[in-house]
Amino acid sequence: MKRIVDYAQLFMKEYLKDGDTAVDFTMGNGYDTLFLAKHTPHGKVYAFDVLEQALKNTKAKLSWEGIENVELILDGHEHAERYISRFKVGVFNFGYLPGNNKEETTLLKTSQEAVEKALKRLERKGVLILVLYPGHEQGALESHYFSSYIQSLDTYYYECFTFKMENKTDCPYIIGIEKKREK
C-alpha cells in the first residue's frame, strides 16, 4: 500500500495543470513543494514554514533537482495572504518536521486560521488537501476539528472527501476540499 502522502499527491495531480499557482502551506522537507513544482513547471509554487531547517532542507532539494519556479517563505501558513492572492492547488501536511524535534508541531489555532484564509483564495475548481496525523496531541486536536469543520462547509460552494484506512487506529488520513463556485 502507498503512504498517505503518495495518495495526497495523486489527488493533487488530478487538479494541477502547467502554469497553475500552487501552495505548500507546510513546507517541511520539501517533498510536496517539489511535487507541485514538477507538475506546474511554467507556474508558480509558494511554500511556507516557520522553521529555518525546513527552508534549508527544501532549498537543497529544489537546487539538486534544478527547480526554480518556487518561492520559499519563512513565515507561518496563517500569513499566506501576505504573499498570494489566488491558487489552484494547496496542501497542508500537518504535524512536525520529520527528522526534527517532534515537540515542534503545527498548532490548531494557526492551522484553523490558515485553512479558512486559504479557502477564500482557492480558485474555482481548485482543491485544498489536508493531511492529518491524529497520533499525537496537536494532531488529534487538528484531526477532530477539521473532520467536523468540513461538515459545516456549504455544499453549494464546496465538495469535501475523506480518505483513510478504516482498520488502523490513529493513522494519518486525507481531507480534500474542492471549491465548486465563488462566494
N, C-alpha and C positions, 0 to 999 in steps of 0.2 A: 504494500500500500504506500502511496505517496505521503510525504509530510504535508501538514496542513498548509504551510506556506507555498508549496507547489500547487495546491488546489487554488489558493488565493490568486496566484499568478495566472492560472488557467482562466479564472473568471475575469481578471483584468484584461487579458489578451483579447477576449471577446469584444471589448469596448474600444480598445486602442486602435487608432489609425495614425499613420505617419503624418506629422505636422501638428498633432494634438499637444495640448498642455496637460501635464500630469504632475501629481504631487505625492511625495512620500513624506507623510506627516511625522513619521518616527524613523529617521534615517538608520539608526543602529549601525550595523556593519556594512550597510550599503547594498545588500542583495536585492531588495525591492527597487532601490534607486537605479541600480544597473539594469535590472529587468525593464523598467519603464523607459530608460534612455535608449536601450537597444530596440525597443518596439515603436519608438517615435523619433528616429534619428534626425528628422528635419523639424521636430517640435522642440518643446522646452520642458525640462523637468526641474522642479523645485524640491529640495529635500531639507527637512528641519530636524534638529536635535539640540538639546541643551548641554550635551556632553562633548567636550573638546575631543575626547578619544574617538567618539563616533565620527566626527568630522574627519579626523586624521585617517581612520580606517577606510572610510568611504572614498576619500580623496585618492588614497593609494590604489584602491580597487579600480576606480574610474581611469586613473592615469595608466595603469597596467593594461587596460582594455582600449585605451586611446579614445575615450568618450569625452566629448567637450560640450554637449548640449545640456549640462546640468549646472544649476546654481545651488551650492551648499550653503545653508544658513544656520548659523549658531544662534538659535533662538527657539523658544517654546512654540509648539504647534498651535497654541491658543492665540498666537500673534501672526498667523499666516496671512491675515487680511492686509497686513502692512506691506506685503510683498507680491501678492497675487490678486487678480480680480476675478478670473474665471478659470475653470479647468474641467477636463473631460473625465479623467480617472484619478482617483485618490485612494491612498491606502494608509491605514493606521495599523501597525503591528505592535500592539500594546505589550507592556511588561518591562523587562530590563535588558540591558545591553549584554548579549551573550559573551562570556569570557571576562566580564567586568563584575563589579560589586552588585550582587543580587538584591541588595537593600535599596539601590537607586532605581526606582521603578517609575513608570508613568503614574500619575495621580488622578483619581476620579474627577476631582474638581476641574483641573485643566483639560482633561480628556472630554468632559461634558461640553465645556465651552468651545473647545476646538471642533468637535463634531457638529455642533449646532451652527457655528460660523461656516464650516466647510459646506454644509448642505445649502446654505444661501448662495455660495459661489459655484456650486456644481452646475455644469451645463445640462440642459435638457438632453435626455438620452445618455447621460453620463452615469458613472457608478462610483460609489464610495464603498470600499471594502474595509471591514473592521476585523482584525484577527485578535481574538480574545484568549486569555490564559487564566482560567479560574483556579488554577492550582496553587496560587499564593494570595496573600491577604488583599493587596490592592487589585490584583487580577480578579478575585472573586467579587469585589465591590463593582468593578467596571463591568464584569460579565452580567451580574444581576441587573445593574442599571440599564445597560444597552439592550438587553433582552426585553425589558419592559418598555423602554423608550421607543423601539421600532414599532411596537404595537400601537403606540399613540400617534404615529405619523399618518396623515390624511392619505387615504388610498387614491384620491383624485390626483395627487401630486407625486406620490412615491409608491414603489413596489419594493417589498423587502423579502429577503430569504435568509435562512439559517442553514449552514452545512456543518454537521458534526457527526462524530461516531457515537451512536446512542448506547453502545455496550461498554463504554470506557468511562470511568469516573474522573471528573475534573480534567478532561482532556481539552486541548486547545480547539477552538472552533471559529467559524467564519460567519459574520453577518454581512450581507450585501444590501445596499440601498441604491436603487435606480431612481433617478429623477425623471418622471414622465412629462411634467409640464412646469412652467414657471408660475410662481405665485403672483 
